[in-house]
Structure formats: structure tokens, C-alpha cells
């Protein structure tokens, strides 16, 4: 079995050279971009200069075609790629049925109780974005170990994008909730929602406890801690000072979606081999070619939804994303189960993984 074959089944066996390359050429640049944006927004806040909403919406607009919406467009191929003996036809049928049932149920909830639907959307996204970072920890062989460490990683990394905006910028964060819920209930658009001071204090305390606990557990794991600590601090600062719409849009597009696309590329033997050889563009172009049909369907659904509700704004896009996120999270959770992401430790894989001629 080559290093490529091993990584397809168990990402924690990735060779050291691949880990270093991913960290340096995929993860570090994104962290750097978020750091620069946070510094710029902090400077603008000090001078009292608001970030125009048109600028804040750019990442979401880009995400319709690049990274964001397409990152879940290969869900229908995942069972065939990860479960030997599963035909492509069966894989497609199962996942399409999942999307129809779970996605429809999510949409119905939004129409019946939009605020409850948005709250559930936040909770699911908290979990899903946290599990995205957990996979990267396992791929790179660092982070908190074991199942308890996995739970902690999901809690803290999901809390930063989902909780910090409501603590640091409650007015702007709540406005997103109101506008999204108003897509299906115009009366909500006239509502005034307030995050009580006590809730903000409790949320801030929870974030602080989770981050400190995460840093301590990572430090005791015996592995490298610089990436984990720096990412925690950057994300806290980023979601504290960057306007929520801009912050979530950038995070969704550049942080979460890019990491999941990397995970999908590693499930494709051709793309995995190219990644092992240090190539980044070719695997992404291959992913884009495979993802465009489903992305086009999702885009058509967005247009139909906008026509039905007679609105073209961020709330419409988030309503569609909510309906797609629930079944997508089910697929990714199944991936975690097959790849044993939650139960795996972070061993010294540089010694255990075989080095092949395909390893960069």
C-alpha cells in the first residue's frame, strides 16, 4: 500500500512532507489573510470609519461560484470514494435522497418557525465548522488527542465564528438573523432583537474557557502547538473586530470551504497523488470540473428561491445555505466515522508513514 492509498482511508497517516506542504501553502496563507483583514478593520474602527456593506458582501458573492457553495458539490460521490464496493450510482441515489429528505425538512422548519430555523442553523454550523478543523488536526498530526480532545476541538473552533460575533458585535450579528428570518416571515424584519448583557458576558466567558482549555490540552498532547495557538488567537481577534457579514463570509469561503475541498481532493486518487507531488492548482481544477454540475443546480435553486420570495439579498442566500448545510453535515459526519476522525490520536506519523516516490 502506497502513502497515497493509506491517506485515502486514514488521513492521520499523511507523510510529514505532505503535512508541511499543506500547512505552509494552504493553511498559513489563509491565516495571514484573516490577520491582515483584522488589522485593517481594527484600524478603521479606531478612526470611526465603517466598512461599506457592499464590501462586506463581496466574500459571499464570490462564494457562490468559488470555494463556498461548491465545497459541498461532491457529496454524492463521497460514499463511492470512501466505501469500497459502493457503486457511483448507489452513492448518488443515497446522497440525493438524503438531501431531499433532510434539506426539505430544514426548509419546512424555516417557513414554520424562521427564528428557530436560524438558531438550528447556527448550532449545526457550529458543529460542522468545528469538525472541519478537527479533520485538519488529524491530517497534520497535531491538536488535541482522543475522543475528548475531538469534542473540545469541535466546541472551540465552532464557537469562534458562531459565538464571538454575538458577543463582540451583537447589533450587527442580530441584524443578520433578522434579515435571514425575514425571507420567509416579513414580520420578523420589523422585530428588534437584543442580546442581553448577561448573555454576552456568559458567551465571552465560555469562549475564554474553551480557548484556554484548548491551548492547555494541545500543549499536553506532546505535539506542535504553534499552529493551534496562533489560529485560536487570530480567529478570536478576527471575529471580534471584523464586521460579522464580512467575517463570516471570508471564513466560510477561505477557511472552512478550502479545508473541506482539500479533504475531498484527498479522497480522489489522482488529486491525492498530485497533492503528494506538491501541486495545488491541478487538484483544484479537477475538483472544479467535478463540482460544477451540482453547483449549477444549487445556483438555479438560489435563483428560484429569490424569485419566490421576491428578494435578492444575503438572507436569501443564507436560507438556501441552511437547507443545504444540514444534509451536508450528515455526509461529513459519515466521513468522520469512516475515517475514524474522532477516535484517532495524533501519532508520530512522520516515522510510521511510508515515504514513496510520490511523496514531495
Helices and strands as residue ranges (DSSP letters): H 3-9, G 11-13, H 16-22, I 23-27, H 28-46, H 53-56, H 58-63, G 69-72, H 75-82, H 88-98, I 99-103, H 104-112, H 114-140, H 146-168, H 170-181, G 186-190, H 197-220, H 226-241, H 244-250, I 251-256, H 257-265, H 269-276, H 281-309, H 314-338, H 349-352
